[in-house]
Amino acid sequence: MENNRIEEIAPVIFWSIDQGEEGRLSICTLVPPLVKEKKRLLTQNVHLLKEGGKLFNLIYYRELKLGQLRMLLVNEEVAKQGLNSLINTLFIDPEVSPRLYLVIIKGDFEAYIQNQLDKQPNLDYFLYRMFKHYEEKHQGEMSIVNLHTFMKNLHTPLSVPFLPVFKAGKESFTYEGTAFFRHDAMIATASGIDDQIMQLLSNDHYLRLLPIPSLSVTVGHIRSKVRIKLADSSAAVNVELYGRVEEYRGDKDILDHAEATELNDQIQTYLEKHTLELLQKMQRWKVDPLEIGRHTMTPFTKPMSDEAWLEKWQQLKFDVNYDIDIQPFVEKK
């Protein structure tokens, strides 16, 4: 019988997985979570995921339980080789919640944790709360994905899995963008304006803030409606976008109707240009995270295979049109 006495077990909040020595995996976790004891990092070099869990229990006085595992942070080099074996191991474990957050890490996450132990003793819990906040509020700032969603996208025809990418340095842990996968292997990352457009077109269809330095403007509270029409050799992407000016440092008088219209036109041209460039990058990466391929499905025909759609996807010509309504800010009365 397993021992589940509270005072003798410790829940695990995260596992970080990196490349280890001689083709092994380097797995680390922080103990003890949510207990007023000095934190320390446990690390093991193993061949198998569950082997790491077993070895952790041999070097820590409490038995570590995966029932509270909430984050799996995987180094990008491991992700490029494929995540299938890792996520399947966790997905079939009845102790592990499908709400487990999956995150891709650039850099050395272990060095970041070691450096922050004394500064932020509950760092693991803070990270979990951050992911939970952005998932629940749908603010379009980060592509937060849990295990259930990733597995659903992975096994759904004409669908592309994606995960958030964070960059870890000794002093910082920052959001980088969205990683796209072909099958279970990481292919490419959309960052900067590409990731912001991804949020508008596919993820939450909402952005709290979109800074555009080249136009000296920050647009906020943006909502979008996306309509895609697929033809034999082309795809029309039409986006209705609503928002308001949150900041403007240019030379236009945006309270003047003509100049505000001119700024709207400039923002529209900017978004159309960068959206088209993003779609063309996706063609080169051979990924379709917008699921345009699903528009080929009809009730009485056999669905197109992923391979056939990829071949067609790479040849498509895109027509991108934005219809935007950006309201200028007004002085409070």
HELIX and SHEET records of a PDB file:
HELIX    1   1 ILE A    6  GLU A    8  5                                   3    
HELIX    2   2 GLU A   21  GLY A   23  5                                   3    
HELIX    3   3 LEU A   49  ILE A   59  1                                  11    
HELIX    4   4 LEU A   66  GLN A   68  5                                   3    
HELIX    5   5 GLU A   76  GLN A   81  1                                   6    
HELIX    6   6 ASN A   84  PHE A   91  1                                   8    
HELIX    7   7 PHE A  109  GLN A  116  1                                   8    
HELIX    8   8 LEU A  123  LYS A  137  1                                  15    
HELIX    9   9 LEU A  147  HIS A  155  1                                   9    
HELIX   10  10 ILE A  193  MET A  198  1                                   6    
HELIX   11  11 GLN A  199  ASN A  203  3                                   5    
HELIX   12  12 PRO A  213  LEU A  215  5                                   3    
HELIX   13  13 HIS A  257  TRP A  285  1                                  29    
HELIX   14  14 ILE A  292  THR A  296  5                                   5    
HELIX   15  15 ASP A  306  TRP A  313  1                                   8    
SHEET    1   A 2 ILE A   9  PRO A  11  0                                        
SHEET    2   A 2 GLU A  63  LYS A  65  1                                        
SHEET    1   B 8 ARG A  40  VAL A  46  0                                        
SHEET    2   B 8 LEU A  25  VAL A  31 -1                                        
SHEET    3   B 8 PHE A  14  GLN A  19 -1                                        
SHEET    4   B 8 MET A  71  ASN A  75  1                                        
SHEET    5   B 8 TYR A 101  GLY A 107  1                                        
SHEET    6   B 8 PHE A 162  ALA A 168  1                                        
SHEET    7   B 8 PHE A 173  ARG A 182 -1                                        
SHEET    8   B 8 ALA A 185  SER A 191 -1                                        
SHEET    1   C 4 TYR A 206  ILE A 212  0                                        
SHEET    2   C 4 VAL A 217  LEU A 230 -1                                        
SHEET    3   C 4 SER A 234  TYR A 248 -1                                        
SHEET    4   C 4 LYS A 317  GLN A 327  1                                        
END                                                                             
